[in-house]
Amino acid sequence: MVLLTCWSSSFAIDRNALLDEANLLLLPRERQLPSLTLVDERGRSVTTDSLRGRWHLLFFGFTACPDVCPTTLSDMRRLFSQLPPAVREQLQLVLVSADPARDTPDALRTYLGYYRANFKGLTGEMAQLQKLSKAIGLPFIPEPEPEPAGNYSVSHSGNIAIVGPDGTLRGHIRAPFKLDGLRQALPALIEAE
C-alpha cells in the first residue's frame, strides 16, 4: 500500500505547494470504506467493492440541487476534459445521492447525462448512504420526512472524496475547486501510485 509520501521523480514541484495549489488534502493514512450495497444509475445493485480498480472521486449531492451540484459537475467536466487521456481513463466521478427519495436510478442517469462526461451515480437506502457519507467525511443532512414530489433542499458538503484503486479513502478535494492546480496534482497523484 502506497501512502502517497513520494511523488514521481520527474515531478519537480514541491509536493506541499502542489497540494495547496489544488486545494487537495491527502490523509496521512488510507481509510477502509465500509462494505455497503447501493444502486447505480442503471438500477444495478453494486457494493463499495466496485470502487476498486481505478481512482474514484465521490461527491454527495442531489439532482434537485440548485447551485452546488451543477457547479461542481460542470467544474469536474471541464477539469476532466483538460486532463491527459491516460489520466482521465483512470478517474471516475461518482455523484452519490443525498436525496434517495427523489434520486431514483432513472433520475440520476438523466441528470448525469446532461453533463456528457460519463459520470456515474449511486443511490440506495438512506442508512447505507449515511454510513458511506460518514466513512468518507462528507456529511449531509437529509429532509426528515421527504416526499418524492416535495420541494425541499438537502444540506451537503461541497467537497469531493478521493478513493484510490485499492478502494480506500485517500483524501479530499476541498471547495472552492482550483482547477488549474488540480490539473497538475491529479496526474501526479495517480502516477505516484
C-alpha positions in Angstrom: 0.0 0.0 0.0 1.4 3.4 -1.0 0.9 6.2 1.4 1.5 8.9 -1.3 4.5 10.1 0.6 6.7 10.0 -2.5 5.9 11.6 -5.9 7.3 10.7 -9.3 10.9 11.8 -9.6 10.1 13.5 -12.9 7.8 15.8 -10.9 10.0 18.7 -9.7 7.4 20.9 -8.0 7.3 20.9 -4.2 4.6 18.4 -3.0 3.0 20.7 -0.4 2.8 23.6 -2.7 1.2 21.4 -5.3 -1.4 20.2 -2.9 -2.1 23.8 -1.7 -2.5 25.0 -5.3 -5.1 22.2 -5.9 -6.9 22.7 -2.5 -6.3 19.0 -2.1 -5.9 17.4 1.3 -4.3 13.9 1.5 -4.8 11.8 4.6 -1.8 10.6 6.5 -3.2 7.0 6.3 -5.7 5.4 4.0 -9.0 4.6 5.4 -11.1 1.5 4.6 -14.6 2.0 3.3 -17.4 0.1 4.9 -18.9 -2.8 2.9 -22.2 -1.4 1.6 -24.7 -2.2 -1.1 -26.1 0.6 -3.2 -27.8 1.1 -6.5 -26.1 2.6 -9.6 -27.7 4.9 -12.2 -28.7 1.9 -14.3 -30.6 0.3 -11.4 -28.0 -2.4 -10.7 -27.1 -3.4 -7.2 -23.4 -2.6 -6.5 -21.2 -2.8 -3.5 -18.5 -0.4 -2.3 -16.0 -3.1 -3.6 -16.9 -1.7 -7.1 -14.8 1.3 -6.2 -11.7 -0.7 -6.8 -9.6 -0.8 -9.9 -9.4 2.9 -10.7 -9.4 6.2 -8.9 -12.9 7.5 -7.9 -13.9 11.0 -7.0 -17.1 10.8 -4.8 -19.4 13.7 -4.4 -22.5 13.7 -2.3 -25.3 15.8 -3.8 -28.8 15.6 -5.3 -30.4 16.1 -8.7 -32.7 18.9 -7.5 -29.8 20.9 -6.1 -30.0 24.5 -7.3 -26.3 25.5 -7.1 -23.5 23.4 -5.6 -24.1 20.2 -7.6 -24.5 21.7 -11.1 -21.5 23.9 -10.4 -19.4 21.0 -9.1 -20.3 18.7 -12.0 -19.6 21.5 -14.6 -16.2 22.2 -13.0 -15.4 18.5 -13.0 -16.5 18.1 -16.6 -14.2 21.0 -17.5 -11.3 19.5 -15.4 -11.7 16.0 -16.9 -11.7 17.4 -20.5 -8.3 19.1 -19.7 -6.6 16.1 -18.3 -4.3 13.8 -20.4 -6.3 10.8 -21.8 -4.2 8.3 -19.8 -5.1 10.1 -16.5 -8.8 10.6 -17.5 -9.1 6.8 -18.1 -8.0 6.2 -14.5 -10.6 8.5 -13.0 -14.3 8.1 -12.4 -16.5 10.8 -10.9 -19.5 9.5 -8.9 -22.4 11.5 -7.7 -23.7 9.8 -4.5 -27.3 10.8 -3.7 -28.0 12.7 -0.5 -31.7 12.6 -1.5 -32.7 9.0 -2.4 -36.5 9.8 -2.1 -36.2 11.8 -5.4 -33.0 10.4 -6.9 -34.1 7.2 -8.5 -31.6 5.5 -10.8 -33.5 6.9 -13.8 -33.4 10.4 -12.3 -29.6 10.1 -11.7 -29.0 8.7 -15.2 -31.0 11.6 -16.8 -29.4 14.2 -14.7 -25.8 13.0 -15.2 -26.5 12.6 -18.9 -26.8 16.4 -19.2 -23.0 16.7 -18.5 -22.0 14.3 -21.2 -18.9 13.3 -19.2 -19.6 9.6 -18.4 -20.1 10.5 -14.7 -21.7 7.7 -12.6 -24.3 7.9 -9.9 -25.2 5.9 -6.8 -28.3 5.9 -4.7 -29.9 3.5 -2.2 -31.3 3.2 1.3 -30.7 6.3 3.5 -28.9 4.3 6.2 -26.4 2.9 3.7 -25.8 6.4 2.1 -25.2 7.9 5.6 -22.7 5.2 6.5 -20.8 6.0 3.4 -21.1 9.7 4.0 -19.7 9.3 7.5 -16.9 7.0 6.4 -15.6 9.4 3.8 -16.1 12.6 5.8 -18.7 14.2 3.6 -21.7 14.9 5.8 -25.2 15.7 4.6 -28.4 16.5 6.4 -31.5 14.8 4.8 -35.0 16.0 4.9 -36.6 14.4 8.0 -39.7 13.0 6.1 -39.1 13.7 2.4 -41.9 13.3 -0.2 -40.7 12.3 -3.7 -42.6 15.2 -5.3 -41.8 17.6 -2.5 -40.0 20.9 -2.9 -37.1 20.8 -0.3 -33.4 21.1 -0.2 -30.7 18.9 1.4 -27.6 20.4 3.2 -24.4 18.7 1.9 -20.7 19.2 1.7 -19.2 20.7 -1.5 -16.0 18.7 -1.1 -15.1 15.6 -3.1 -13.6 12.4 -1.6 -10.7 10.7 -3.4 -10.8 6.9 -3.3 -7.8 5.0 -4.5 -7.7 2.0 -6.8 -7.5 -0.2 -3.7 -10.9 1.1 -2.6 -9.5 3.2 0.3 -10.2 6.8 1.1 -7.1 8.8 0.3 -8.2 12.4 0.8 -10.4 15.3 -0.3 -10.6 17.9 -2.9 -11.9 20.9 -1.0 -14.2 23.5 -2.4 -13.8 26.0 -3.9 -12.1 24.0 -6.6 -8.8 25.2 -8.0 -9.0 23.6 -11.5 -5.5 24.8 -12.6 -3.9 23.2 -9.5 -6.0 20.0 -9.9 -4.9 19.7 -13.5 -1.3 19.4 -12.1 -1.9 17.5 -8.9 -4.3 14.7 -10.0 -1.8 13.3 -12.6 1.0 13.4 -10.1 -1.2 11.6 -7.5 -2.1 8.9 -10.0 1.5 8.5 -11.2 2.7 8.2 -7.6 0.6 5.0 -7.2 
